[in-house]
Amino acid sequence: MLPSNNPKLKSWIEVSPESNFPIQNLPFGIFKTKEILPRVGVAIGDFIIDLAELKKLGVFNALNFDTQVFAKPYLNDFISLGKKTTRAVRERISKLLQERNHELRDNLKAREKVFHKIKEVEMLLPVRIGDYTDFYSSMEHATNVGSMFRDPKNALLPNWKHLPVAYHGRASSILVSGEDIYRPNGQTKADEVEFPSFGPTKQLDFELELAFITHQGKPLGQNISTKEAEDYIFGLVLFNDWSARDIQKWEYVPLGPFLSKNFASSISPWVVTMDALEPLKIAGPDQFPEVLPYLKFEGNNNFDITLEVYIKPENSNETLVSKTNSKFLYWNMAQQLAHHTINGCNINSGDLMASGTISGPTPDSYGSMLELAWKGTKPLKLISGEERKFIHDHDTVIFRGYGEINGIRIGFGELKSKVLPSITPK
Amino acid sequence: MLPSNNPKLKSWIEVSPESNFPIQNLPFGIFKTKEILPRVGVAIGDFIIDLAELKKLGVFNALNFDTQVFAKPYLNDFISLGKKTTRAVRERISKLLQERNHELRDNLKAREKVFHKIKEVEMLLPVRIGDYTDFYSSMEHATNVGSMFRDPKNALLPNWKHLPVAYHGRASSILVSGEDIYRPNGQTKADEVEFPSFGPTKQLDFELELAFITHQGKPLGQNISTKEAEDYIFGLVLFNDWSARDIQKWEYVPLGPFLSKNFASSISPWVVTMDALEPLKIAGPDQFPEVLPYLKFEGNNNFDITLEVYIKPENSNETLVSKTNSKFLYWNMAQQLAHHTINGCNINSGDLMASGTISGPTPDSYGSMLELAWKGTKPLKLISGEERKFIHDHDTVIFRGYGEINGIRIGFGELKSKVLPSITPK
């Protein structure tokens, strides 16, 4: 166990028991204020620690790296330092915040400069994402979709249990929590007509996912094994893979989803490190048939993370529409990364790899409206009395995610995005 | 007609009639030497002009932009200046090189610093590619592939003539001409067996494509019309979309190609501007059924560019294996960009959008080995006497491309990559 993960640790910063950010978490993000340019921060309780200020105290001197990385507008340069250094930084911060450590605690002048209230800063996109990949790793989700659109008796395609199916997505349109998204326009075609028509999607959906952010990988041509995978994963965020189902249905054959996805994806601002998530590890589902040797792994590689989806119509309260858990994922992250690189594909610091929609085994644990309202046949009732088959304009979709161990909550905070009406094309 | 495109222009730099780089071309690239850090250059004949040196003469002063962009290791910052400025820079360089212009011609001291022989510099990847998209815009290619793998009578899928089908690719593994590629490992499954097996691909293929590089686009949510498209396209390169056919066949359902493509793609180092290509414009094929309004366009939007593929086994000469033309493409670049952004997807400076394999109507004009050797049933004879169904280790694949107008050749130079044996996975 890393010292930072000790459940007995307490901080001299007061943290409420419901907080997602106890001293055992310490996620990284990018923030700014009216006075402060974008830079690296770490969350604890209701506070954010300004690392560009903190480093001036010399607390990282022994770690021997260029602390200029904390003054950058993205985490990429920090993540590029590699696991050994990013881990040491988090351990050092943990130590500084522990109740008996007086270095920062007793330096009131420094504390004033170093701490901000989270609610008083603006959180920005944490990484400049180079490449974004989306997996399709939930068996429940793949089965639901296969049943709806292909054949319920052969819902999973033949390759599904042999490899973690994935496709490349668009990095330019990935937004951070709080940024609005526009309803996309596009081509759709009803089964009963000959020609497609054009207009705003009528089937706007979310997809509940987790995504991991990578460290710099190996040179092109070399693979990363399942055993090595964690050395190349910095941390995780909540991920909403916005989807337009009607556009997807018409466009996706034979090369996969394109405009139905690339209008926007959203991520949560705090990157929870693999180190902080270590105590939440749990065994995944049995894999049968046996996977090829390069996909075999040791130990527990799934995570016991509760995931929730809420819909909040304008001028109304939020309704919980799904509650699931990432432990259900058939393919784990070590397998995903091993598969992604087995052909020699290279990865860079700040690449994002998402899990695919995470659906659980029960209808209230599905990770998309497509499944929750079963293709529109079972509309969801909201607490306002309204119904939803898909997402309406001005709806806000909120994801929350957290794991609990020894009464300590390691969480992601929230991912919240509002849908605006489509813009009429020029 | 832009002044730089006047076929009567001659330069005081001697350019042989077979050169791809007459004064009417002036493509942009990134080069370095042992002494010179990566920076922006422009080609004329056998020479490269060092723009970071050239700007010191004050020749761009009237254009009022930050000439530091020429000292950068990628073209992105230059391209970010926008079409108006990049066009003005090319026009200014054209003027400087015209035979009666003495500004640079008579400044022998400056000429020594500004010019290098192309064969004495190293050409680098011209852009830091943000997002890479691959279209599927050749009807002949889509028909050939559909005939082989699906149904010859219904080779084109129902959506194909209504929208330019595309998918996202991997930007991290895009290499420049001259860089070797490794044969990828991966899962494949023969039809007659139950389980997949693992190993180096047995069906390594090239795909002959052109790709365009974009200027900064509009904010998320807004589209770029076919009419506006050219304002957002900086220039074109040759593109080799390396493909592993056996891996592709097993993995691509339902989300499209992934590991079968993302191990490597290759581009030519010189970006030929849309301005230089203007005289090569030609009408494309008729489009029927009629496309939706947002895909309609005015004028000629195809390009009359001859494209050639050569295979050169180790210690042997090259054999021409395909000769085709980009004028055959069904969907043009204006339509591709309009489609890509019709859902509000944003684009950045340095994004790359490739055409998809360009196949002509005759069997000697197909753009991939899959088609040329028709799934391995018609092996190609090389001049060495060897046969090829797919690409072997140590083969070099060479693309060349150029258009001719009024006896002037506007060319891309070459794109050349050698295949190395796969690395055994760890």
HADDOCK unambig.tbl for C-alpha pairs under 7 A between the chains (distance, minus, plus):
assign (segid A and resid 130 and name CA) (segid B and resid 130 and name CA) 6.45 0.50 0.50
assign (segid A and resid 131 and name CA) (segid B and resid 170 and name CA) 6.54 0.50 0.50
assign (segid A and resid 131 and name CA) (segid B and resid 171 and name CA) 6.46 0.50 0.50
assign (segid A and resid 131 and name CA) (segid B and resid 172 and name CA) 6.90 0.50 0.50
assign (segid A and resid 159 and name CA) (segid B and resid 250 and name CA) 6.76 0.50 0.50
assign (segid A and resid 159 and name CA) (segid B and resid 251 and name CA) 6.59 0.50 0.50
assign (segid A and resid 166 and name CA) (segid B and resid 255 and name CA) 6.76 0.50 0.50
assign (segid A and resid 166 and name CA) (segid B and resid 258 and name CA) 6.68 0.50 0.50
assign (segid A and resid 167 and name CA) (segid B and resid 255 and name CA) 5.94 0.50 0.50
assign (segid A and resid 167 and name CA) (segid B and resid 256 and name CA) 6.43 0.50 0.50
assign (segid A and resid 167 and name CA) (segid B and resid 257 and name CA) 6.97 0.50 0.50
assign (segid A and resid 167 and name CA) (segid B and resid 258 and name CA) 5.58 0.50 0.50
assign (segid A and resid 168 and name CA) (segid B and resid 168 and name CA) 5.24 0.50 0.50
assign (segid A and resid 168 and name CA) (segid B and resid 169 and name CA) 5.67 0.50 0.50
assign (segid A and resid 168 and name CA) (segid B and resid 170 and name CA) 6.65 0.50 0.50
assign (segid A and resid 169 and name CA) (segid B and resid 168 and name CA) 5.66 0.50 0.50
assign (segid A and resid 170 and name CA) (segid B and resid 131 and name CA) 6.55 0.50 0.50
assign (segid A and resid 170 and name CA) (segid B and resid 168 and name CA) 6.65 0.50 0.50
assign (segid A and resid 171 and name CA) (segid B and resid 131 and name CA) 6.47 0.50 0.50
assign (segid A and resid 172 and name CA) (segid B and resid 131 and name CA) 6.91 0.50 0.50
assign (segid A and resid 172 and name CA) (segid B and resid 346 and name CA) 6.53 0.50 0.50
assign (segid A and resid 172 and name CA) (segid B and resid 347 and name CA) 6.79 0.50 0.50
assign (segid A and resid 173 and name CA) (segid B and resid 345 and name CA) 6.51 0.50 0.50
assign (segid A and resid 173 and name CA) (segid B and resid 346 and name CA) 6.34 0.50 0.50
assign (segid A and resid 182 and name CA) (segid B and resid 221 and name CA) 5.62 0.50 0.50
assign (segid A and resid 184 and name CA) (segid B and resid 343 and name CA) 4.51 0.50 0.50
assign (segid A and resid 184 and name CA) (segid B and resid 344 and name CA) 6.21 0.50 0.50
assign (segid A and resid 185 and name CA) (segid B and resid 342 and name CA) 6.40 0.50 0.50
assign (segid A and resid 185 and name CA) (segid B and resid 343 and name CA) 4.68 0.50 0.50
assign (segid A and resid 186 and name CA) (segid B and resid 342 and name CA) 6.62 0.50 0.50
assign (segid A and resid 186 and name CA) (segid B and resid 343 and name CA) 5.83 0.50 0.50
assign (segid A and resid 221 and name CA) (segid B and resid 182 and name CA) 5.63 0.50 0.50
assign (segid A and resid 221 and name CA) (segid B and resid 423 and name CA) 6.45 0.50 0.50
assign (segid A and resid 222 and name CA) (segid B and resid 423 and name CA) 6.63 0.50 0.50
assign (segid A and resid 222 and name CA) (segid B and resid 425 and name CA) 6.91 0.50 0.50
assign (segid A and resid 223 and name CA) (segid B and resid 425 and name CA) 5.97 0.50 0.50
assign (segid A and resid 223 and name CA) (segid B and resid 426 and name CA) 6.58 0.50 0.50
assign (segid A and resid 225 and name CA) (segid B and resid 426 and name CA) 6.33 0.50 0.50
assign (segid A and resid 250 and name CA) (segid B and resid 159 and name CA) 6.77 0.50 0.50
assign (segid A and resid 251 and name CA) (segid B and resid 159 and name CA) 6.58 0.50 0.50
assign (segid A and resid 254 and name CA) (segid B and resid 256 and name CA) 6.45 0.50 0.50
assign (segid A and resid 255 and name CA) (segid B and resid 166 and name CA) 6.75 0.50 0.50
assign (segid A and resid 255 and name CA) (segid B and resid 167 and name CA) 5.94 0.50 0.50
assign (segid A and resid 255 and name CA) (segid B and resid 255 and name CA) 6.41 0.50 0.50
assign (segid A and resid 255 and name CA) (segid B and resid 256 and name CA) 4.08 0.50 0.50
assign (segid A and resid 255 and name CA) (segid B and resid 257 and name CA) 6.57 0.50 0.50
assign (segid A and resid 256 and name CA) (segid B and resid 167 and name CA) 6.42 0.50 0.50
assign (segid A and resid 256 and name CA) (segid B and resid 254 and name CA) 6.47 0.50 0.50
assign (segid A and resid 256 and name CA) (segid B and resid 255 and name CA) 4.07 0.50 0.50
assign (segid A and resid 256 and name CA) (segid B and resid 256 and name CA) 4.38 0.50 0.50
assign (segid A and resid 257 and name CA) (segid B and resid 167 and name CA) 6.97 0.50 0.50
assign (segid A and resid 257 and name CA) (segid B and resid 255 and name CA) 6.57 0.50 0.50
assign (segid A and resid 258 and name CA) (segid B and resid 166 and name CA) 6.69 0.50 0.50
assign (segid A and resid 258 and name CA) (segid B and resid 167 and name CA) 5.59 0.50 0.50
assign (segid A and resid 259 and name CA) (segid B and resid 340 and name CA) 6.91 0.50 0.50
assign (segid A and resid 259 and name CA) (segid B and resid 343 and name CA) 6.40 0.50 0.50
assign (segid A and resid 262 and name CA) (segid B and resid 345 and name CA) 6.04 0.50 0.50
assign (segid A and resid 263 and name CA) (segid B and resid 343 and name CA) 5.89 0.50 0.50
assign (segid A and resid 263 and name CA) (segid B and resid 344 and name CA) 5.62 0.50 0.50
assign (segid A and resid 263 and name CA) (segid B and resid 345 and name CA) 4.46 0.50 0.50
assign (segid A and resid 340 and name CA) (segid B and resid 259 and name CA) 6.91 0.50 0.50
assign (segid A and resid 342 and name CA) (segid B and resid 185 and name CA) 6.41 0.50 0.50
assign (segid A and resid 342 and name CA) (segid B and resid 186 and name CA) 6.62 0.50 0.50
assign (segid A and resid 342 and name CA) (segid B and resid 425 and name CA) 6.99 0.50 0.50
assign (segid A and resid 343 and name CA) (segid B and resid 184 and name CA) 4.51 0.50 0.50
assign (segid A and resid 343 and name CA) (segid B and resid 185 and name CA) 4.68 0.50 0.50
assign (segid A and resid 343 and name CA) (segid B and resid 186 and name CA) 5.82 0.50 0.50
assign (segid A and resid 343 and name CA) (segid B and resid 259 and name CA) 6.38 0.50 0.50
assign (segid A and resid 343 and name CA) (segid B and resid 263 and name CA) 5.89 0.50 0.50
assign (segid A and resid 344 and name CA) (segid B and resid 184 and name CA) 6.22 0.50 0.50
assign (segid A and resid 344 and name CA) (segid B and resid 263 and name CA) 5.62 0.50 0.50
assign (segid A and resid 345 and name CA) (segid B and resid 173 and name CA) 6.51 0.50 0.50
assign (segid A and resid 345 and name CA) (segid B and resid 262 and name CA) 6.04 0.50 0.50
assign (segid A and resid 345 and name CA) (segid B and resid 263 and name CA) 4.45 0.50 0.50
assign (segid A and resid 346 and name CA) (segid B and resid 172 and name CA) 6.52 0.50 0.50
assign (segid A and resid 346 and name CA) (segid B and resid 173 and name CA) 6.34 0.50 0.50
assign (segid A and resid 347 and name CA) (segid B and resid 172 and name CA) 6.77 0.50 0.50
assign (segid A and resid 423 and name CA) (segid B and resid 221 and name CA) 6.46 0.50 0.50
assign (segid A and resid 423 and name CA) (segid B and resid 222 and name CA) 6.64 0.50 0.50
assign (segid A and resid 425 and name CA) (segid B and resid 222 and name CA) 6.91 0.50 0.50
assign (segid A and resid 425 and name CA) (segid B and resid 223 and name CA) 5.97 0.50 0.50
assign (segid A and resid 425 and name CA) (segid B and resid 342 and name CA) 6.98 0.50 0.50
assign (segid A and resid 426 and name CA) (segid B and resid 223 and name CA) 6.59 0.50 0.50
assign (segid A and resid 426 and name CA) (segid B and resid 225 and name CA) 6.34 0.50 0.50
